[in-house]
C-alpha cells in the first residue's frame, strides 16, 4: 500500500488543533500504516484568499462580525500592550516548533492543483478531525478534498462542521463534496444530522483521535514532572464569559486551591489580567496535557480540554463558549461529547452553587467503558474504509 496523506490543521496555534492532528498521525503509526501530513505552507495563500472572500461576503452578518471582532481585539492588544505581545510571541514560537518537530510533513506544494497532480503518490487522503468543515473552511475548499481525483480514496475521519447548520451557499457546496467522499465518519450528532440532510446518508459517529489513546499512552508523551507543585484549578477558557471566571474564583475560595490559567488564546480578554495566580504562556501542547493531568479541578469551554479531563479522570466542569447557538456557535460539539460520555450534568452556566457542584461525582468507570467501546468501533470502521 502507498503512503496515506493526512489533511489536518496541525499548523493552527491552538492546543486542541495540534493535539488532534498529532493523534491522527499516532493512529496510523500505531496501525503501522505509512503516512505523512500534507504540508500547508505553500497552500496557505490560496486558502487564505478564499477565506478572506468568505468573510468579506459576511460583512453585514452580525454574528460573524461579532465573532471576528475577537481577532481585531487581539491585533490591537498586540500593538498596544508590549508585555502581551511578548508573551504571545513565546506561545506562538512553541506552537510553530511543535508543528515543525512533531509531524512527518510532505513536500511543499504551491497550490491545490499541484497537490492534486501528485495524488497518485498516495493510496488515500484522510481529512480530519476538528472543525474542518466550518463554513469558512468549506469556502476555502481545502478540507473538502475536491482537489483529489475521483479514483483516489477519500476518507473523512471524525471531521466536524463545528456548527449545527450551514449558510445556504455552503450547504450546496457541502452536498457536492460530501457525495465524492468514499467514507464519512463524523464526531458529533449534529454532524450526522447535517450529512443526512445534505446527502441522505446515515454516517457513523466515531471518537475524536485524541480519544483513541488512553491516559497511559498520553502520559508516555507528556512531560513526567509536575509544573505547579501546589494543588490548583486549571482554567482554560477560549470565550469571554465573566460568569465562568467568577465561578472559578468561588471554587478557589471554597477549596483554597490556586487558579492556573492559559489566557488569551483565541482573543485578548482584558479582565483576565490579574485573574489567575499563574497565567502561563510557555506551554506546549504536551505540557497542556500534563497540566490537565495534574490539576485538582478543570474548568473549560474547550472540547479537547474536556476530552483530556475525561481521559485523566479529572473533576471537570464544561461551559458554553457562546451564549447562544447562532450560526457561528461551536457549542454543539461540547453538547455531543458530554452526551456521548454520559455526563451531561457537567455542563454548567457558571451561576451554580459551589457546594452542590463539589458533591457531583463522575462515574469514570462507566465513562471509560463508553470511550473504550467507541474507540474499538472507530478503529475498526477506519480500517474497513481503508481496505475497502
LOKOL-394733 format. One record per residue (C-alpha): x, z, y. Coordinates in pm, 1 decimal, decimal comma. Each point is the difference from the previous one (the first is absolute). Layout:
<atoms>
u:w:v
X:Z:Y $
...
</atoms>
This chain:
<atoms>
u:w:v
0,0:0,0:0,0 $
121,2:-82,4:350,4 $
30,2:281,8:251,2 $
-309,3:133,3:174,6 $
-37,8:-22,4:378,3 $
-132,5:314,3:166,2 $
-178,4:-52,1:329,9 $
-9,9:344,6:162,7 $
31,4:163,8:341,8 $
328,9:170,0:-89,5 $
125,6:-53,8:356,2 $
-270,9:197,0:182,9 $
123,3:316,3:172,4 $
-255,5:213,9:-175,9 $
46,4:246,6:-284,8 $
-295,2:-117,1:-205,6 $
85,4:-368,1:41,0 $
359,7:37,1:-113,7 $
-80,1:239,8:-284,4 $
-272,5:-221,4:-147,6 $
232,9:-300,4:24,8 $
273,8:199,1:-173,3 $
-245,8:110,0:-268,9 $
-103,7:-363,1:-57,2 $
363,4:-90,5:-61,4 $
40,6:307,9:-223,5 $
-297,7:-108,3:-214,1 $
154,9:-335,7:-86,4 $
340,5:157,9:-53,3 $
-158,0:248,4:-241,1 $
-169,8:-286,8:-183,6 $
341,8:-172,2:-14,1 $
-133,1:-306,4:179,1 $
244,9:-170,9:234,2 $
-130,5:9,4:353,8 $
93,2:-31,9:363,5 $
-179,8:79,9:321,9 $
-49,7:-295,5:232,6 $
216,8:47,8:309,1 $
-219,0:-1,9:309,2 $
272,5:-52,1:261,7 $
-30,2:-377,4:45,2 $
-379,4:2,8:-35,5 $
-73,9:261,3:266,5 $
-17,4:-233,4:303,2 $
-261,0:-220,1:-168,0 $
-202,5:299,1:-120,6 $
19,6:181,2:334,0 $
-116,3:-306,1:193,7 $
-311,5:-21,5:-216,6 $
-67,1:372,5:46,0 $
42,8:-35,2:374,9 $
-260,8:-278,4:7,1 $
-236,4:220,0:-204,6 $
28,4:298,3:232,5 $
-31,1:-227,3:302,5 $
-331,3:-123,4:-144,1 $
-111,5:364,0:-17,6 $
90,9:76,0:361,2 $
-359,1:90,3:82,2 $
-74,1:196,3:-316,9 $
-7,3:366,6:104,7 $
96,3:139,1:-341,6 $
302,4:-228,9:-34,4 $
109,3:65,5:359,6 $
-29,8:375,4:-53,5 $
205,2:-26,2:-318,7 $
273,4:-208,9:166,0 $
23,9:238,6:297,1 $
189,3:232,8:-234,6 $
278,8:-258,4:-15,8 $
-2,3:-33,3:379,3 $
29,5:377,2:43,3 $
295,2:5,0:-238,1 $
181,2:-272,6:195,6 $
-59,6:179,7:331,1 $
119,2:332,2:-144,2 $
321,4:-159,6:-124,6 $
71,9:-134,9:346,9 $
-80,5:322,4:186,8 $
113,7:271,2:-243,4 $
369,9:-33,0:-95,1 $
-12,6:285,1:-254,4 $
-292,9:-161,4:-179,1 $
169,2:-341,1:6,9 $
315,9:152,4:-150,1 $
-194,7:178,6:-274,3 $
-191,5:-316,8:-80,7 $
323,9:-199,6:-20,8 $
128,6:247,8:-259,6 $
-315,2:-39,1:-206,7 $
-2,1:-379,3:33,8 $
359,4:-22,0:-120,2 $
-85,2:210,1:-305,4 $
-290,4:-231,7:-86,3 $
216,2:-309,9:50,7 $
279,5:141,7:-215,3 $
-251,6:89,5:-270,0 $
-136,7:-355,4:-4,1 $
349,8:-146,8:-18,3 $
128,6:228,1:-276,4 $
-295,5:75,7:-226,7 $
-140,6:-347,9:-60,0 $
125,1:-298,7:-195,9 $
-70,2:-267,4:259,8 $
-29,4:-374,4:-47,1 $
189,6:-255,6:201,5 $
-113,7:-45,2:358,7 $
-275,8:-259,8:42,0 $
-57,9:-151,0:342,5 $
-371,0:-72,3:-47,8 $
-289,0:35,8:-241,1 $
34,6:-370,7:-73,3 $
362,2:46,4:-107,0 $
-94,1:301,9:-211,4 $
-274,5:-205,0:-165,4 $
250,4:-274,8:-80,8 $
204,4:257,4:-196,1 $
-302,5:141,4:-182,8 $
99,0:-164,9:-329,0 $
295,1:239,3:-19,4 $
-249,6:277,7:-77,2 $
-237,6:53,7:-291,7 $
-251,3:180,9:221,4 $
-61,7:131,6:348,5 $
-138,5:353,6:18,4 $
-143,3:118,3:330,9 $
-71,2:366,7:63,4 $
-75,2:267,0:68,5 $
-91,8:173,1:326,9 $
-222,4:-147,1:272,9 $
129,0:-352,8:-36,8 $
-341,5:-160,1:39,6 $
-84,9:149,7:336,5 $
-171,6:-259,8:222,0 $
322,2:-57,9:197,6 $
196,2:-57,1:-320,7 $
-257,7:-246,0:-129,7 $
41,3:-186,4:329,9 $
379,8:7,4:-45,7 $
-49,5:-172,2:-336,6 $
301,4:146,8:-184,4 $
-143,1:265,1:-230,8 $
-270,7:-251,6:-93,5 $
258,8:-188,1:-213,5 $
-137,4:-327,9:131,7 $
357,2:-134,7:10,7 $
30,1:30,1:-381,1 $
-85,9:-321,1:-192,7 $
-304,0:1,1:-227,2 $
200,9:-12,3:-324,1 $
199,6:317,6:76,6 $
-164,2:325,4:-105,8 $
-132,1:209,4:288,6 $
-92,9:366,1:-51,9 $
-123,7:262,3:243,4 $
81,4:353,6:-112,7 $
-171,1:294,9:172,5 $
-29,9:-204,2:315,8 $
-219,6:154,0:266,7 $
-214,7:-147,3:275,1 $
46,8:328,6:184,7 $
-350,3:-40,9:145,6 $
-350,5:-2,2:-146,3 $
-101,1:-331,4:158,5 $
168,4:-308,6:144,6 $
-73,6:-208,0:310,5 $
-187,9:-320,7:-82,7 $
298,1:-233,3:40,7 $
221,3:213,4:-225,5 $
-281,3:21,1:-255,1 $
6,3:-378,9:-28,2 $
378,4:-4,9:-37,4 $
-7,7:284,9:-251,8 $
-254,5:-179,0:-215,8 $
236,0:-298,3:-23,2 $
324,3:180,0:-85,4 $
-160,3:254,1:-234,3 $
-135,8:-283,8:-215,0 $
355,2:-140,5:-37,4 $
138,7:322,2:-146,0 $
37,6:19,8:-377,4 $
-59,1:374,0:-12,4 $
-125,5:249,1:256,9 $
37,5:376,0:-30,5 $
-103,6:210,7:297,4 $
68,8:355,3:102,4 $
-332,1:105,0:149,2 $
-368,3:-15,8:-79,1 $
-61,5:-165,8:336,4 $
244,3:-271,9:-107,8 $
-194,8:-55,6:-321,1 $
-317,3:-45,0:202,7 $
163,5:-244,6:240,4 $
143,8:-216,4:-279,0 $
-339,4:1,9:-175,8 $
-172,5:-102,3:321,5 $
245,8:-279,7:77,6 $
65,6:-143,3:-347,5 $
-267,2:136,2:-230,1 $
275,3:146,9:-221,7 $
7,4:351,9:-138,9 $
361,1:115,9:40,4 $
164,1:313,6:-142,2 $
105,1:304,5:193,7 $
364,9:94,2:-58,4 $
218,5:273,3:138,9 $
241,0:-38,6:286,1 $
354,7:-67,2:-127,5 $
113,1:343,0:119,4 $
-246,7:155,6:-246,3 $
154,1:-190,8:-291,2 $
281,0:257,2:-5,8 $
-16,2:372,6:-69,2 $
128,9:269,5:231,4 $
296,0:42,1:-236,7 $
90,3:-368,6:38,0 $
-24,8:20,4:379,9 $
201,5:320,1:-5,3 $
288,1:-184,1:-161,6 $
12,7:-232,0:302,1 $
-66,1:256,6:273,8 $
270,1:236,3:134,9 $
31,9:313,1:-212,2 $
67,7:246,3:281,0 $
-263,0:174,0:206,7 $
25,1:-97,1:368,1 $
-217,2:275,9:149,8 $
74,7:333,7:-163,8 $
-296,9:196,0:136,7 $
-355,0:-63,8:-132,4 $
-164,2:-274,4:206,1 $
-307,8:-210,9:62,5 $
84,6:-369,9:10,1 $
-202,8:-192,9:257,2 $
2,5:-376,5:-27,0 $
-260,8:-136,0:238,3 $
0,7:-366,6:98,7 $
-305,7:23,7:223,6 $
-54,8:182,7:328,6 $
-260,8:259,8:-96,5 $
39,1:338,7:176,8 $
-231,9:188,6:-236,3 $
237,2:-70,7:-289,0 $
292,5:153,6:190,1 $
-217,2:300,3:87,2 $
-81,9:41,1:-369,4 $
373,4:0,1:-76,1 $
61,4:270,0:261,4 $
-278,3:216,4:-141,3 $
140,7:-43,5:-350,4 $
348,0:93,4:123,0 $
-132,0:309,8:175,9 $
-184,8:105,5:-314,9 $
289,0:-58,3:-241,2 $
299,9:69,2:221,0 $
157,2:-328,3:-116,0 $
198,0:-236,8:222,1 $
-143,9:-333,5:105,7 $
223,6:-293,3:-92,8 $
-103,3:-334,2:143,5 $
106,1:-364,0:-10,9 $
-131,9:-92,3:344,9 $
-77,4:-319,1:188,5 $
22,2:-249,4:-284,5 $
-271,0:-254,3:83,9 $
-41,8:105,4:359,8 $
136,4:238,5:260,2 $
-217,8:312,2:20,9 $
95,0:212,8:298,9 $
-177,6:310,3:-130,2 $
232,3:-2,0:-301,5 $
287,2:104,3:225,7 $
53,5:368,7:-80,7 $
-269,4:-0,1:-266,9 $
222,7:60,0:-303,6 $
270,9:253,3:-77,7 $
203,0:-288,8:-142,9 $
-62,7:-356,2:122,9 $
204,0:-229,5:-222,2 $
107,1:-358,9:64,3 $
305,3:-36,4:-226,0 $
-206,7:-29,6:-317,8 $
33,8:-284,4:-251,1 $
-289,9:-99,3:-226,8 $
151,0:197,9:-287,9 $
61,8:297,5:233,5 $
-371,1:-27,5:79,7 $
-82,0:37,2:-369,6 $
220,0:311,9:-18,1 $
-166,8:152,5:307,3 $
-338,8:-35,5:-169,4 $
139,7:140,9:-325,6 $
133,9:313,6:171,2 $
-295,5:74,4:230,9 $
-246,8:286,1:-47,9 $
-280,2:-202,7:158,1 $
-31,6:-364,4:102,5 $
-232,5:-117,7:276,5 $
-29,6:-375,6:43,0 $
-209,3:-302,6:92,0 $
230,5:-221,3:-207,3 $
-92,2:-166,0:-329,1 $
349,6:20,9:-147,3 $
61,8:355,4:115,8 $
-319,8:90,4:-185,9 $
131,9:-186,5:-306,4 $
328,2:192,3:-11,0 $
-174,9:329,9:72,2 $
-215,2:-63,0:-306,8 $
298,2:-93,0:-216,9 $
191,6:314,1:102,0 $
-302,5:231,8:-38,3 $
-1,2:99,7:365,8 $
-279,5:184,5:176,5 $
-94,1:-285,9:230,6 $
-275,1:-89,2:240,9 $
-67,6:-357,6:109,3 $
-164,9:-109,5:322,5 $
-149,8:-318,0:139,5 $
245,2:-185,4:219,6 $
-287,1:-172,2:181,0 $
-303,3:181,9:136,8 $
-228,9:-279,3:-117,6 $
-2,8:-276,2:-258,0 $
35,4:-292,0:241,3 $
149,0:-336,9:-94,1 $
354,6:129,7:67,1 $
-48,3:328,0:-187,1 $
210,8:56,6:-311,3 $
-188,7:313,3:-103,8 $
-142,0:-170,9:-309,0 $
325,6:25,2:-194,9 $
4,4:380,0:41,2 $
-362,3:20,4:-113,1 $
70,9:-214,6:-305,5 $
314,7:191,3:-99,2 $
-165,9:341,6:19,8 $
-298,8:-132,8:-192,2 $
226,0:-148,9:-269,1 $
186,6:330,1:-37,4 $
-322,7:202,3:0,0 $
98,5:211,9:300,6 $
-240,2:-120,0:268,6 $
-24,9:354,5:138,8 $
360,2:-24,1:129,2 $
-122,4:-226,9:282,5 $
-42,6:215,8:310,8 $
-107,7:-50,9:359,9 $
236,8:263,7:139,7 $
-263,7:247,7:114,5 $
-34,5:175,0:-336,0 $
47,3:373,4:-54,6 $
359,1:70,7:-110,3 $
-92,1:283,2:-235,6 $
-244,4:-223,1:-184,6 $
257,1:-279,0:-23,2 $
263,0:236,2:-139,9 $
-237,9:85,6:-282,7 $
-42,9:-363,9:-101,5 $
192,2:-64,5:-320,0 $
102,6:-334,8:-146,7 $
-21,1:-58,5:-373,1 $
323,8:-197,6:-21,5 $
-23,9:-26,4:-377,4 $
-319,9:-200,4:42,8 $
150,2:-198,7:290,9 $
305,9:-96,4:-202,9 $
-211,5:-99,9:-299,5 $
-183,2:-243,2:226,2 $
329,4:-131,4:137,9 $
151,1:-38,6:-346,9 $
-299,2:-197,0:-127,9 $
-0,2:-227,4:304,0 $
379,3:-34,4:-24,9 $
-19,9:-117,8:-362,8 $
-284,7:-242,4:70,7 $
172,8:-137,6:309,3 $
327,1:-82,7:-176,9 $
-189,2:-149,1:-294,4 $
-201,7:-232,9:224,8 $
307,6:-101,2:199,4 $
187,3:-95,5:-316,9 $
-298,6:-193,4:-131,2 $
-20,9:-194,7:326,7 $
372,0:-82,3:-9,5 $
-19,4:-116,6:-360,7 $
-324,8:-192,7:30,2 $
</atoms>
